[in-house]
Amino acid sequence: MSKAFDEAKYLKLQRQKILERKDMFGKLYLEFGGKLLDDQHAARCIPGFAPDLKIRLLEELKDEAEVILCISARALQSHKERADYGISYGEELINEIKALKSRGVYVSSVVVTLYEGQQAADEYLPRVQEYVHNVYTHTPTKGYPMDVDTIVSDEGYGQNPYIKTTRDLVVVSAPGPCSGKMATALSQLYHESKRGVEAGYAKFETFPVWNLALKHPLNLAYEAATADLEDVNMIDHYHLAKYDSVATNYNRDLEIFPVLREILKRTTGKEVYYSPTDMGVNMVGFCITDDKLVREASVNEVERRYKRAIDDYANGKITEQTLIRTKCLWDDVSQLEKDEGKDE
C-alpha cells in the first residue's frame, strides 16, 4: 500500500514537542487521547500511520515519562465496550498495561474515576491491582464544570487523593473517551500547587488535526468516528482572535476552555494558554507526505462509517440523530469530491 505519512519524522517531532512543553513548566501532566493500542481509524485515514504508533511514541519517551491510566466507574458498571472489537474498557485497560510494560514504559498508577461505590468498580479494583500496585479512586468533582471556586478547592479537586508520581513527564491516558483523563490531570495540578511544585498541563489528541482545514476529509472522518458523542469540528475562535490564525478544534474543548483557562491560572499562578489549540502538542499534520492519498482514504472512511451507521440504526444500536449526523458528513465529503473534480 502506498504511504502518505512519515513515521520517523513524526516520532522525532512529536517527542521533541512534548519534551519542549515539559520544559516550559518543569513538570507536565500530558492528557493523552485516542487509542493507545491498535488505532485502526488513524491507520485507515492516514496510509502509513501504523496502528501501534502511539504506543511506540510512548516507548520513545520511556526514560522520561510515567503513565497514569484512567477508567470511569460508570463505564465499568455499564460494561462499556470498544465498538470496533467488542472488548470491554476494563479488559482494554489491562491490555494497555501489559503492552506498555512489555515495551519498558512505566505504568505507575490506575485511577477509577467518577467512583460512587459502583459494584463493578469494586470488583475491578483488586483485579487491576494484580498488574499495577497503586490504584486510586476519584469521585465526581463537586462544582464541575462551572463553579471554579468550588472545583479548585479542598471541596473539589482536594477531595481526590494525591497520586504519587516520580517523574517530570506524567502521561494521563485511558481506553476510551469520557474516562476522566482531564479531571485527573487537573486534580494533580491542584495537589502539586498545594505542595509548592510547579507543574503544567497539555493535551495530545491526534484528531481533529488543528493545522488542516475545518472541512478537510481527514477532519470530517474524525467527526464520523465520534458521531455518537456529538463531536463537531469548529474554528478555534480564541486562537483566531489572539493570533489572527485559523486553527481547527472541536466543540467540547471550545466550550470548556474558559473554565479550563481559569482553573489553570489558579493552579499554576499564571496564564499560559490563550486558546484550546495552544494546549495541544499534536504534530501529525506536519508529517503527511501525500495529502491527496489521505483525502481519498478519509473519504472512504466516512463512506464506511455511513454504511455501518445504516446497519447499526436498523439493528437499534445507534439513534436516528447519530445516523443523520453521519449522513450529513457523507454528503459533505461527497460534495468535496465533486468540487475537486470540477477544479481538475
Legacy VTK file of the C-alpha trace (Angstrom):
# vtk DataFile Version 3.0
C-alpha trace
ASCII
DATASET POLYDATA
POINTS 344 float
0.000 0.000 0.000
1.246 3.494 -0.823
2.178 5.599 2.179
1.154 9.170 2.886
2.846 9.639 6.249
6.442 9.875 7.502
6.559 7.826 10.714
10.195 8.535 11.519
9.667 12.283 11.190
6.550 12.061 13.332
8.231 10.169 16.174
11.085 12.684 16.192
8.920 15.820 16.004
6.278 14.570 18.430
8.796 13.526 21.066
10.600 16.856 20.708
7.360 18.841 21.015
6.258 17.008 24.160
9.621 17.471 25.869
9.671 21.166 24.910
6.279 21.579 26.551
7.510 19.786 29.668
10.446 22.179 29.863
8.013 25.125 29.840
6.721 24.062 33.239
9.320 21.820 34.826
6.716 19.096 35.345
3.998 18.287 32.830
0.756 16.347 33.019
0.002 15.342 29.429
-3.561 14.257 28.688
-3.049 11.576 26.033
-6.135 10.900 23.954
-7.087 8.348 21.338
-6.494 4.616 21.266
-3.108 3.518 22.580
-3.412 0.061 21.083
-4.392 -0.724 17.539
-5.614 2.668 16.300
-7.264 1.358 13.174
-9.138 4.598 12.487
-5.917 6.606 12.153
-4.348 3.810 10.112
-7.288 3.728 7.679
-7.387 7.503 7.223
-3.631 8.124 7.038
-1.913 5.435 4.962
1.442 4.818 6.615
0.254 5.606 10.146
0.808 2.295 11.930
-1.927 1.174 14.355
0.638 0.907 17.182
2.332 4.253 16.512
1.101 5.938 19.707
2.450 3.239 21.961
5.735 3.418 20.043
5.769 7.138 20.776
5.472 6.388 24.485
8.281 3.876 24.090
10.403 6.732 22.703
9.647 8.636 25.930
10.067 5.753 28.357
13.166 7.210 30.027
11.394 10.492 30.806
7.770 9.504 31.356
5.456 7.561 33.583
1.860 6.703 32.753
-1.338 7.059 34.766
-4.252 5.129 33.249
-7.842 6.155 33.949
-11.122 4.306 33.647
-14.592 5.520 34.537
-16.533 3.594 37.166
-19.630 4.328 35.095
-18.048 2.610 32.064
-17.254 -0.397 34.240
-20.792 -0.504 35.601
-22.350 -0.315 32.130
-19.826 -2.820 30.682
-18.904 -0.268 28.014
-17.059 -1.774 25.043
-14.791 -0.677 22.215
-17.105 -0.503 19.232
-14.524 -1.965 16.829
-13.588 -5.111 18.754
-16.366 -5.601 21.282
-13.853 -5.721 24.131
-14.765 -4.027 27.419
-12.949 -0.907 28.589
-11.837 -2.860 31.651
-10.182 -5.529 29.517
-8.702 -2.911 27.206
-7.077 -1.092 30.126
-5.420 -4.309 31.295
-4.238 -4.961 27.735
-2.759 -1.451 27.682
-0.891 -2.078 30.932
0.589 -5.302 29.541
1.566 -3.678 26.241
3.182 -0.653 27.876
5.138 -2.791 30.325
6.333 -5.068 27.521
7.906 -2.008 25.871
9.544 -0.817 29.064
7.095 2.039 29.700
6.491 2.694 33.393
2.803 2.498 34.375
2.780 3.985 37.855
-0.921 4.129 38.707
-4.500 3.396 37.709
-7.355 5.726 38.640
-11.002 4.678 38.699
-12.785 7.980 38.082
-16.387 9.037 38.785
-16.434 6.485 41.564
-19.620 6.387 43.649
-19.481 2.889 45.087
-20.347 1.046 41.877
-20.236 -2.711 42.383
-18.466 -3.324 39.075
-15.720 -0.907 40.104
-15.306 -2.591 43.481
-14.901 -5.928 41.733
-12.437 -4.462 39.216
-10.111 -2.773 41.722
-8.407 -5.920 43.116
-8.130 -7.356 39.605
-6.253 -4.381 38.212
-4.009 -4.333 41.293
-2.554 -7.598 40.046
-0.888 -5.531 37.318
-0.396 -2.098 38.923
0.006 -1.784 42.679
-1.065 1.864 43.001
-4.806 2.072 42.315
-6.847 5.117 43.286
-10.495 6.167 43.155
-11.668 9.688 42.317
-15.248 10.809 42.937
-17.140 13.253 40.690
-15.726 16.763 41.176
-18.024 18.973 43.189
-18.981 22.117 41.267
-17.869 20.814 37.874
-17.990 22.220 35.252
-18.859 25.872 36.022
-18.210 26.588 39.721
-14.472 27.228 39.567
-14.279 28.428 43.177
-15.507 25.032 44.366
-13.639 22.978 41.758
-10.268 24.496 42.697
-10.671 23.968 46.428
-10.416 21.295 49.074
-14.093 20.529 48.411
-13.422 19.951 44.707
-10.121 18.567 43.455
-8.934 18.445 47.051
-11.332 15.581 47.738
-9.321 13.345 45.433
-6.292 11.542 46.829
-2.970 12.793 45.521
-1.420 10.348 43.044
2.245 9.856 43.845
4.496 10.392 40.840
8.259 10.244 40.465
8.914 11.708 37.003
8.530 15.150 35.443
6.510 13.911 32.452
3.276 12.244 33.515
1.132 10.861 30.687
-2.545 10.508 31.621
-4.376 8.148 29.282
-7.436 5.900 29.122
-9.012 3.149 26.994
-11.686 5.473 25.633
-13.349 8.906 25.783
-15.139 10.292 28.850
-12.799 8.373 31.159
-11.783 11.294 33.362
-8.313 11.953 31.937
-8.579 15.731 32.072
-10.088 15.788 35.563
-7.310 13.508 36.818
-4.586 15.723 35.331
-6.145 18.921 36.693
-6.698 17.364 40.092
-2.983 16.590 40.156
-2.155 20.211 39.275
-4.193 21.340 42.271
-2.353 18.974 44.598
1.038 19.892 43.125
0.341 23.600 43.687
-0.586 22.871 47.309
2.803 21.176 47.650
4.672 24.070 46.067
5.528 22.113 42.924
5.403 23.975 39.595
3.513 21.830 37.109
1.590 22.366 33.893
-0.933 20.703 31.614
-1.003 19.933 27.892
-3.155 17.857 25.597
-2.219 15.298 22.973
-5.002 14.396 20.536
-4.454 13.116 17.009
-7.824 14.402 15.788
-9.061 16.813 14.694
-5.817 17.873 13.040
-5.507 21.509 14.061
-3.458 22.703 11.071
-5.732 21.155 8.428
-8.882 22.821 7.131
-12.138 22.510 9.036
-13.699 20.561 6.143
-10.649 18.538 5.217
-11.832 14.929 4.726
-9.459 13.765 7.480
-11.185 16.026 9.990
-14.620 15.046 8.692
-13.652 11.398 9.183
-12.959 12.214 12.832
-16.465 13.640 13.168
-17.887 10.490 11.585
-15.957 8.350 14.070
-17.377 10.322 17.009
-20.880 10.937 15.721
-22.381 9.203 18.743
-20.505 11.629 21.033
-21.861 14.597 19.062
-18.377 15.997 18.497
-18.374 18.817 15.959
-15.274 20.373 14.419
-15.145 24.136 14.757
-12.790 27.015 14.067
-10.940 27.882 17.284
-12.227 31.451 17.653
-9.977 32.067 20.663
-6.951 31.231 18.518
-8.222 33.406 15.675
-8.772 36.389 17.970
-5.379 36.088 19.671
-3.139 35.210 16.727
-5.205 36.088 13.643
-4.598 32.500 12.576
-7.138 29.805 11.689
-6.953 26.505 13.580
-9.366 23.577 13.739
-10.608 22.352 17.098
-13.868 20.856 18.318
-16.905 21.854 20.327
-16.135 20.231 23.672
-12.712 21.842 24.000
-14.059 25.219 22.921
-16.977 25.035 25.342
-14.869 24.128 28.372
-11.889 26.383 27.577
-12.953 29.461 29.601
-13.364 27.280 32.693
-10.186 25.315 31.993
-8.183 28.509 31.466
-9.338 29.832 34.841
-8.554 26.517 36.562
-5.055 26.529 35.063
-4.480 30.142 36.134
-5.428 29.281 39.694
-3.386 26.095 39.895
-0.269 27.392 38.118
-0.443 31.052 39.084
-0.054 32.273 35.515
-1.777 32.396 32.151
-0.023 30.213 29.606
-2.694 29.313 27.062
-4.882 31.709 25.118
-6.778 29.109 23.085
-7.626 25.390 23.164
-5.212 24.944 20.259
-2.421 26.415 22.414
-2.827 23.498 24.807
-2.210 20.893 22.126
1.070 19.301 21.035
-0.142 17.294 18.007
2.358 17.152 15.122
0.521 14.745 12.782
-0.325 17.431 10.240
3.346 18.206 9.693
4.152 14.612 8.756
1.603 13.983 5.982
3.521 13.454 2.753
0.650 12.881 0.309
-2.432 14.963 1.019
-4.361 13.546 -1.948
-3.936 9.986 -0.708
-5.054 10.996 2.808
-8.109 12.704 1.347
-9.060 9.598 -0.625
-8.588 7.313 2.363
-10.604 9.633 4.602
-13.484 9.815 2.120
-13.531 6.018 2.079
-13.614 6.005 5.876
-16.603 8.361 6.013
-18.406 6.158 3.485
-17.599 3.092 5.594
-18.892 4.821 8.723
-22.095 5.867 6.966
-22.829 2.358 5.661
-22.164 0.940 9.107
-24.442 3.566 10.670
-27.279 2.494 8.380
-26.911 -1.098 9.616
-26.455 -0.062 13.256
-29.599 2.071 13.159
-31.588 -0.767 11.606
-30.387 -3.023 14.444
-31.176 -0.475 17.133
-27.537 0.158 18.075
-27.499 3.911 17.404
-30.003 6.749 17.493
-31.611 8.379 14.480
-29.700 11.553 15.350
-26.370 9.725 15.034
-27.430 8.295 11.681
-28.441 11.741 10.411
-25.159 13.278 11.539
-23.195 10.551 9.765
-25.229 11.022 6.574
-24.556 14.773 6.638
-20.830 14.092 6.866
-21.045 11.690 3.931
-22.884 14.384 1.968
-20.106 16.857 2.857
-17.242 14.671 1.629
-19.208 13.687 -1.472
-19.637 17.365 -2.329
-15.921 17.957 -1.725
-15.111 15.189 -4.201
-17.414 16.750 -6.799
-15.887 20.211 -6.286
-12.360 18.832 -6.616
-13.378 17.025 -9.795
-14.576 20.324 -11.287
-11.295 22.032 -10.341
-9.308 19.322 -12.093
LINES 1 345
344 0 1 2 3 4 5 6 7 8 9 10 11 12 13 14 15 16 17 18 19 20 21 22 23 24 25 26 27 28 29 30 31 32 33 34 35 36 37 38 39 40 41 42 43 44 45 46 47 48 49 50 51 52 53 54 55 56 57 58 59 60 61 62 63 64 65 66 67 68 69 70 71 72 73 74 75 76 77 78 79 80 81 82 83 84 85 86 87 88 89 90 91 92 93 94 95 96 97 98 99 100 101 102 103 104 105 106 107 108 109 110 111 112 113 114 115 116 117 118 119 120 121 122 123 124 125 126 127 128 129 130 131 132 133 134 135 136 137 138 139 140 141 142 143 144 145 146 147 148 149 150 151 152 153 154 155 156 157 158 159 160 161 162 163 164 165 166 167 168 169 170 171 172 173 174 175 176 177 178 179 180 181 182 183 184 185 186 187 188 189 190 191 192 193 194 195 196 197 198 199 200 201 202 203 204 205 206 207 208 209 210 211 212 213 214 215 216 217 218 219 220 221 222 223 224 225 226 227 228 229 230 231 232 233 234 235 236 237 238 239 240 241 242 243 244 245 246 247 248 249 250 251 252 253 254 255 256 257 258 259 260 261 262 263 264 265 266 267 268 269 270 271 272 273 274 275 276 277 278 279 280 281 282 283 284 285 286 287 288 289 290 291 292 293 294 295 296 297 298 299 300 301 302 303 304 305 306 307 308 309 310 311 312 313 314 315 316 317 318 319 320 321 322 323 324 325 326 327 328 329 330 331 332 333 334 335 336 337 338 339 340 341 342 343
